[in-house]
């Protein structure tokens, strides 16, 4: 990125769009010159793909330099259905297409998957030392990225998943509420592989409280049972998320 800092216009001339600039947070002074290029061809879409690991700092600079000219996308770790090779599979509460059947995960396999996480490097290299990789990643992030952040304010851009926890004054609670736009999906997460109707108590209370706003409830567990636990509540193996 030294060339970009020394001669930004010359650097962009040598790398015409469509182009990808990785770790753009190391060359933030390049953004105003990218803006110049975008404004010269406002009818063109997708000229520059800018990636970076410092989400907060990068978002602040992009907002100031490329307001109205950039879309912010937040890439999360791989989901279970992506790791299973089914990235387009429907979520349990979605309808419209046939949901492919997935192989259930054994208990040991499930815990290994949870501990390993969804980072792409670990997914494609299952032989990597899990503890060493995670420790190195955290240390690198703390030393390289967090130290660079200054004066972090309210950085709100794009549509993040709307997830909530629900609890009443009486102590009735639901682990996870997913807002889909049309409905609120209540989800309980259990460690036991043997779901039973008593696990649906919090979900039923939520559905009664919310009425038509509440969607079908799910009790997620590490087993392979798919059972109705109550009216509009069913159990769901973790592997099917």
Backbone torsions as a table, in degrees:
resi	resn	phi	psi	omega
1	UNK	NA	0.5	178.5
2	UNK	-64.7	-37.8	179.1
3	UNK	-64.1	-37.4	179.3
4	UNK	-65.8	-38.0	-179.7
5	UNK	-73.5	-37.3	-176.7
6	UNK	-74.6	-39.7	-177.4
7	UNK	-145.3	77.1	-173.6
8	UNK	-60.9	-40.5	-179.6
9	UNK	-68.0	-41.0	177.0
10	UNK	-64.6	-38.1	179.1
11	UNK	-62.7	-44.4	179.7
12	UNK	-68.9	-30.2	176.8
13	UNK	-66.0	-35.3	179.3
14	UNK	-77.5	-18.0	-178.3
15	UNK	-127.5	74.5	-177.6
16	UNK	-71.7	156.2	178.3
17	UNK	-73.0	157.6	-0.3
18	UNK	-75.0	136.8	-174.8
19	UNK	-149.2	151.4	177.5
20	UNK	-112.5	126.9	173.5
21	UNK	-111.6	111.7	-179.0
22	UNK	-88.3	151.3	-179.7
23	UNK	50.8	49.2	-175.5
24	UNK	-64.0	-16.5	179.5
25	UNK	-64.3	-16.0	177.6
26	UNK	-85.3	-4.2	179.5
27	UNK	-142.1	53.8	-176.6
28	UNK	-66.3	-23.6	177.5
29	UNK	-66.0	-12.4	178.9
30	UNK	-76.5	-19.9	-172.8
31	UNK	-61.7	-42.9	178.3
32	UNK	-60.9	-31.3	-179.8
33	UNK	-78.2	-30.8	171.4
34	UNK	-65.0	-37.8	176.7
35	UNK	-58.9	-42.1	177.9
36	UNK	-57.0	-45.1	-178.4
37	UNK	-66.5	-40.2	179.3
38	UNK	-64.9	-43.9	-178.6
39	UNK	-65.2	-27.0	178.7
40	UNK	-72.8	-20.5	179.5
41	UNK	-138.7	62.0	-174.4
42	UNK	-65.1	-21.8	179.8
43	UNK	-76.5	-17.5	-180.0
44	UNK	-82.4	139.8	-179.8
45	UNK	-114.0	147.6	175.0
46	UNK	67.8	36.0	-178.8
47	UNK	-71.3	-38.8	-174.8
48	UNK	-129.1	132.0	172.9
49	UNK	-112.4	111.3	-175.3
50	UNK	-107.2	124.2	179.8
51	UNK	-120.0	151.8	179.3
52	UNK	-166.2	154.7	-177.9
53	UNK	-96.1	-12.9	178.9
54	UNK	-95.4	83.6	-172.5
55	UNK	-58.3	-46.9	-174.3
56	UNK	-67.2	-50.4	-178.2
57	UNK	-65.4	-41.5	180.0
58	UNK	-64.9	-42.9	-179.8
59	UNK	-60.8	-39.9	179.9
60	UNK	-62.9	-45.4	-177.6
61	UNK	-70.3	-39.3	178.7
62	UNK	-64.1	-40.1	178.4
63	UNK	-60.3	-42.3	-178.4
64	UNK	-72.7	-38.6	-171.9
65	UNK	-94.7	-32.6	-172.6
66	UNK	-123.0	31.6	-179.9
67	UNK	-57.1	129.1	179.7
68	UNK	79.2	0.5	-177.0
69	UNK	-122.1	-3.2	-175.2
70	UNK	-136.8	146.6	171.8
71	UNK	-107.4	132.6	-179.0
72	UNK	-96.7	123.5	177.8
73	UNK	-118.1	129.9	179.1
74	UNK	-103.5	117.7	-178.0
75	UNK	-93.8	116.5	177.5
76	UNK	-90.1	164.6	173.6
77	UNK	-58.4	164.4	-177.2
78	UNK	-64.1	136.9	175.8
79	UNK	-80.1	167.0	-178.5
80	UNK	-60.1	-39.3	-179.0
81	UNK	-70.0	-28.1	174.5
82	UNK	-71.3	-41.2	176.8
83	UNK	-63.8	-27.4	179.9
84	UNK	-85.5	0.3	180.0
85	UNK	82.5	19.4	-179.9
86	UNK	-126.8	61.9	-174.9
87	UNK	-63.7	-24.0	-178.5
88	UNK	-95.6	6.5	-178.9
89	UNK	-63.3	145.2	-179.9
90	UNK	-70.9	147.8	168.7
91	UNK	-72.6	158.4	-173.3
92	UNK	-56.0	-29.5	-176.5
93	UNK	-96.0	3.5	179.9
94	UNK	-93.0	149.4	178.0
95	UNK	-131.0	166.4	174.8
96	UNK	128.8	-30.9	178.0
97	UNK	-132.1	165.7	177.7
98	UNK	-73.5	128.8	-179.6
99	UNK	-85.8	118.1	-179.8
100	UNK	-66.5	147.0	178.2
101	UNK	-76.2	140.5	179.6
102	UNK	-116.8	149.3	177.9
103	UNK	-70.9	132.0	178.2
104	UNK	-67.0	150.9	177.4
105	UNK	-94.5	133.1	172.0
106	UNK	-67.2	161.4	-174.9
107	UNK	-59.8	-45.5	179.8
108	UNK	-66.0	-37.9	178.3
109	UNK	-66.1	-38.7	178.9
110	UNK	-63.0	-49.3	-179.1
111	UNK	-62.9	-37.8	177.5
112	UNK	-62.5	-41.0	179.0
113	UNK	-64.5	-41.5	-179.8
114	UNK	-64.9	-42.5	-179.3
115	UNK	-70.7	-33.3	-178.1
116	UNK	-72.1	-37.5	179.1
117	UNK	84.0	-171.0	-172.8
118	UNK	-117.6	19.9	177.6
119	UNK	-67.3	134.3	-175.0
120	UNK	-56.0	-39.7	-177.7
121	UNK	-61.5	-39.7	178.4
122	UNK	-72.3	-29.6	-179.8
123	UNK	-69.3	-39.2	-177.3
124	UNK	-88.7	-13.0	178.2
125	UNK	-127.0	75.9	-176.4
126	UNK	-63.8	-14.4	179.7
127	UNK	-84.3	-5.2	-179.9
128	UNK	-65.0	145.9	177.0
129	UNK	-69.6	114.3	-173.4
130	UNK	-62.8	-51.0	-177.8
131	UNK	-63.2	-41.9	-179.7
132	UNK	-65.3	-42.0	-178.7
133	UNK	-64.9	-47.3	-179.1
134	UNK	-64.1	-42.4	179.5
135	UNK	-63.0	-41.4	180.0
136	UNK	-67.4	-39.1	179.8
137	UNK	-63.9	-47.4	-179.5
138	UNK	-62.4	-44.2	-179.1
139	UNK	-63.2	-43.1	178.5
140	UNK	-63.4	-41.8	-179.9
141	UNK	-63.1	-45.5	-178.5
142	UNK	-64.4	-43.2	-175.3
143	UNK	-76.6	-36.6	-173.4
144	UNK	-94.2	-43.7	-170.8
145	UNK	-94.5	-50.5	-174.2
146	UNK	-64.3	-37.1	-179.7
147	UNK	-64.1	-22.3	-177.4
148	UNK	-83.1	-11.2	-175.9
149	UNK	-81.8	134.7	179.8
150	UNK	-138.3	139.3	172.2
151	UNK	51.0	55.0	179.8
152	UNK	-73.7	125.9	179.6
153	UNK	-113.5	-150.6	-179.8
154	UNK	-86.2	106.8	-177.3
155	UNK	-112.4	84.8	-178.9
156	UNK	-94.5	114.9	166.6
157	UNK	-130.6	151.8	167.6
158	UNK	73.5	-172.9	-177.0
159	UNK	-119.9	106.3	177.3
160	UNK	-87.6	156.7	176.4
161	UNK	-57.6	134.3	-179.1
162	UNK	-95.1	101.2	-176.1
163	UNK	-120.9	138.8	-176.6
164	UNK	-140.4	162.5	170.6
165	UNK	-111.7	140.1	-175.7
166	UNK	-121.8	131.9	178.0
167	UNK	-150.3	137.7	179.2
168	UNK	-96.3	170.9	177.4
169	UNK	-67.1	-18.5	177.6
170	UNK	-86.2	-3.1	178.4
171	UNK	93.1	2.9	175.4
172	UNK	-76.1	133.8	-174.6
173	UNK	-145.1	161.0	173.8
174	UNK	-129.5	134.4	-173.4
175	UNK	-61.0	-42.7	-171.6
176	UNK	-146.6	131.4	173.4
177	UNK	-117.2	122.4	179.2
178	UNK	-104.2	120.9	178.0
179	UNK	-91.0	113.8	-177.4
180	UNK	-95.6	-3.8	-175.8
181	UNK	106.8	-51.2	179.3
182	UNK	-94.6	-29.7	-175.2
183	UNK	-141.6	167.1	172.8
184	UNK	-111.1	116.7	-175.2
185	UNK	-97.3	114.1	178.8
186	UNK	-85.6	133.7	-177.2
187	UNK	-133.2	128.7	171.7
188	UNK	-106.0	141.0	179.4
189	UNK	-116.5	123.0	-176.7
190	UNK	-122.3	150.2	178.2
191	UNK	-85.0	-25.8	-177.6
192	UNK	-76.8	143.9	178.2
193	UNK	-88.4	7.2	-179.0
194	UNK	-120.6	84.4	-178.8
195	UNK	-70.0	147.8	178.3
196	UNK	-142.3	163.6	-174.3
197	UNK	-57.5	-29.8	-180.0
198	UNK	-60.6	-23.7	-179.8
199	UNK	-71.3	-13.0	-177.7
200	UNK	-92.8	4.4	-174.1
201	UNK	-60.4	-47.5	-179.6
202	UNK	-64.1	-39.6	179.5
203	UNK	-64.4	-42.7	178.7
204	UNK	-62.6	-39.4	177.8
205	UNK	-64.0	-40.7	178.5
206	UNK	-63.1	-46.1	-179.0
207	UNK	-62.4	-38.7	177.4
208	UNK	-66.0	-38.3	-178.4
209	UNK	-70.3	-40.7	-173.3
210	UNK	-91.4	-16.1	177.7
211	UNK	63.6	-130.6	-174.6
212	UNK	-69.2	-17.0	178.4
213	UNK	-71.3	-24.2	-176.9
214	UNK	-81.4	136.1	176.6
215	UNK	-96.5	-172.5	178.3
216	UNK	-63.7	140.8	-177.3
217	UNK	-93.3	153.2	-179.1
218	UNK	-131.5	137.0	170.9
219	UNK	-111.6	104.9	-177.0
220	UNK	-87.0	135.3	-175.7
221	UNK	-148.0	165.9	-175.4
222	UNK	-84.1	0.9	180.0
223	UNK	-87.0	-157.3	179.3
224	UNK	-124.5	13.5	-178.0
225	UNK	-81.2	135.4	173.8
226	UNK	-120.6	96.5	-171.7
227	UNK	-129.2	144.7	168.9
228	UNK	-73.8	126.4	-178.5
229	UNK	-104.2	-19.8	180.0
230	UNK	-171.0	167.6	174.4
231	UNK	-55.7	122.7	178.4
232	UNK	68.3	23.0	175.3
233	UNK	-137.2	131.5	178.0
234	UNK	-139.3	160.4	175.4
235	UNK	-85.9	152.7	-177.0
236	UNK	-143.0	122.9	174.9
237	UNK	-61.6	142.5	-179.2
238	UNK	-55.8	-35.2	-176.6
239	UNK	-62.2	-17.9	-177.2
240	UNK	-92.0	1.1	175.9
241	UNK	-72.0	NA	NA
